[in-house]
Amino acid sequence: MTFLWAIGASILVSLISLIGVFSLLLNEKLLNKILILLVGFGAGGLVGGAFLHLLPETLENSKNFTLSFMYVILGFILFFILEKYFFWRHCHKGKCDVHHAFTYLNLIGDGIHNFGDGLIIGVSFFTDIRIGIISTLAIIMHEVPQELGDFGILVYGGFSKFKALLFNFISATTAILGTVIGYFFSTHINNFSIVLLPFAAGGFIYIATCDLIPELHRQSDIKKSTVSMVFFILGILLMLGLKVLHN
């Protein structure tokens, strides 16, 4: 049953890639306003998910706290390497400095990143359905603005709108494969979840601090900055509320 939950969650995350269609219904100014709020909310969700759910779950089942935190650091480094060398980057505006060839590299990078999300989902659900739901929610919170940005990159890079949606969705389905593999390894390798959960926490912290929060800092308007900060705090409070609810 938990495996079916995990597969369902990864399918839901993959379907988020189709949210780019909503950007067609909004003008650019309104879309940018919504995106910065979603970025703040997603950053808060990732920080809250890492520190309030994934890390406590890891430490509760770990006999070596130092090793657990080393896994967090390694997860942070791994996501840094992915972004640096595999052309995965979080762009939250429709018009980024891209060329046509880069759109394909961006799809490959996103496929790798989505596969990693799937691994996290698979391991999280194997550990505990509650942790699986929290991890999925945190992933969705940062994937919504990310997928809107990715759609914009593909269209700006020369893809038709239909082709952009199709290729973005195909790239997102690697999450399903990642979920199957993550769940399989969890059932066959002892303590696999104790290793991967802190890795996931490190990845969440990296995305929040190195990709999403810098986007908030680029907002020069004090009113908009304040509102995005409020949404950042709301993302953390949501994770805190879920923690209290399930205790």
Secondary structure, 3 states (H helix, E strand, C coil): CHHHHHHHHHHHHHHHHHHHHHHHCCCHHHHHHHHHHHHHHHHHHHHHHHHHHHHHHHHHHCCCHHHHHHHHHHHHHHHHHHHHHCCCCCCCCCCCCCCHHHHHHHHHHHHHHHHHHHHHHHHHHHHCHHHHHHHHHHHHHHHHHHHHHHHHHHHHCCCCHHHHHHHHHHHHCHHHHHHHHHHHHHHHCCCHHHHHHHHHHHHHHHHHHHHHHHHHHCCCCHHHHHHHHHHHHHHHHHHHHHHHHCC
